[in-house]
Amino acid sequence: MEERQCLECGDAMYGRIDKKFCSDQCRNTFNNRQNSDSNNYVRNVHNLLRRNRRILEELNPDGKSKTTRNKLVEKGFDFNYHTSTYTTKAGATYYFCYEYGYLPLESDAFALVKKLENLN
């Protein structure tokens, strides 16, 4: 019978033939390492997107409002990061951070919106 080794620590394993780890600790350590943001760039971009979303959510509690560029910048909003764009038939481009978005208007004003579609 071939001896199997734990994918995390390399120790010998006994028991079920499809077993991959010798213990819960090894399984958790392996999965945590696989799922962690090992790349600082990815972690930093994700944090910027979450901050942008929190700012839009805070300034738009009712799902539709207006604000200024100064208010967004004061709170730390970074206009370089968004998750998607939507262009209307009229040619207006909305920028979204997840479900919260903004539309640049004249005079450094912004229309804030929230997507109403259910993602479930």
C-alpha positions in Angstrom: 0.0 0.0 0.0 1.4 3.4 -1.0 2.0 5.8 1.8 0.3 9.2 1.3 1.6 12.5 2.5 -0.2 15.5 3.9 -0.3 18.4 1.4 0.7 20.9 4.1 3.3 19.3 6.3 4.3 16.2 4.4 3.6 13.8 7.3 2.3 10.3 6.6 -1.5 10.0 6.5 -3.7 7.1 7.4 -7.4 6.6 6.9 -9.6 7.4 4.0 -8.0 7.0 0.6 -9.1 10.5 -0.6 -7.8 12.2 2.5 -5.4 15.1 1.7 -4.4 16.5 5.1 -3.3 14.9 8.4 -5.3 17.2 10.6 -7.8 20.1 10.6 -4.9 22.5 11.5 -3.0 21.5 8.3 -6.2 21.8 6.2 -6.9 25.2 7.6 -3.3 26.4 7.2 -3.2 25.2 3.6 -6.6 26.8 2.7 -5.8 30.1 4.4 -2.5 30.4 2.5 -4.3 29.6 -0.8 -7.1 32.1 -0.2 -5.0 35.0 1.2 -4.2 38.0 -0.9 -0.5 37.3 -1.2 0.0 40.1 -3.6 0.1 43.6 -2.0 -1.2 45.2 -5.1 -4.4 43.2 -5.1 -5.0 43.8 -1.4 -4.4 47.6 -1.8 -6.8 47.8 -4.8 -9.4 45.9 -3.0 -9.1 48.2 0.0 -9.4 51.3 -2.2 -12.6 49.8 -3.9 -14.1 49.1 -0.5 -13.3 52.6 0.8 -14.9 54.1 -2.4 -18.0 52.0 -1.9 -18.3 53.0 1.8 -18.0 56.7 0.9 -20.7 56.4 -1.8 -22.9 54.5 0.6 -22.5 57.1 3.3 -23.3 60.0 1.0 -26.2 58.2 -0.7 -28.4 56.7 2.1 -31.6 56.9 0.1 -30.4 55.4 -3.2 -30.3 58.7 -5.1 -28.6 62.0 -4.2 -26.2 64.6 -5.3 -22.8 65.7 -4.0 -19.7 67.6 -5.0 -16.2 66.6 -5.9 -14.9 68.3 -2.8 -17.0 66.2 -0.5 -15.9 63.0 -2.2 -12.2 64.0 -2.1 -12.4 65.1 1.6 -13.6 61.7 2.5 -10.7 60.0 0.6 -12.5 59.0 -2.6 -10.2 57.9 -5.4 -11.7 58.4 -8.8 -9.1 56.1 -10.5 -10.8 53.0 -9.0 -14.2 51.6 -9.8 -15.6 48.1 -10.5 -17.7 48.8 -13.6 -19.2 51.4 -15.9 -22.6 51.8 -17.4 -23.3 54.0 -20.4 -26.9 55.0 -21.0 -28.5 55.4 -24.4 -28.1 59.1 -24.1 -24.3 58.6 -23.7 -24.0 59.4 -19.9 -21.4 57.1 -18.2 -22.0 56.0 -14.7 -19.0 54.6 -12.7 -19.8 52.0 -10.1 -18.0 50.6 -7.0 -20.0 47.4 -6.6 -23.7 48.5 -6.4 -23.0 52.2 -5.7 -22.3 54.5 -8.5 -21.8 58.1 -9.6 -22.4 60.2 -12.7 -20.2 63.3 -13.2 -22.3 66.4 -13.8 -21.4 70.0 -14.6 -19.5 72.2 -12.2 -17.9 69.4 -10.2 -21.2 68.0 -9.1 -22.0 64.3 -9.0 -25.3 62.3 -9.1 -25.1 59.3 -6.8 -27.1 56.2 -7.4 -27.5 52.7 -6.2 -28.3 49.7 -8.4 -31.7 48.3 -7.7 -31.3 44.9 -9.3 -31.1 42.0 -7.0 -27.8 40.1 -7.3 -29.1 36.8 -5.7 
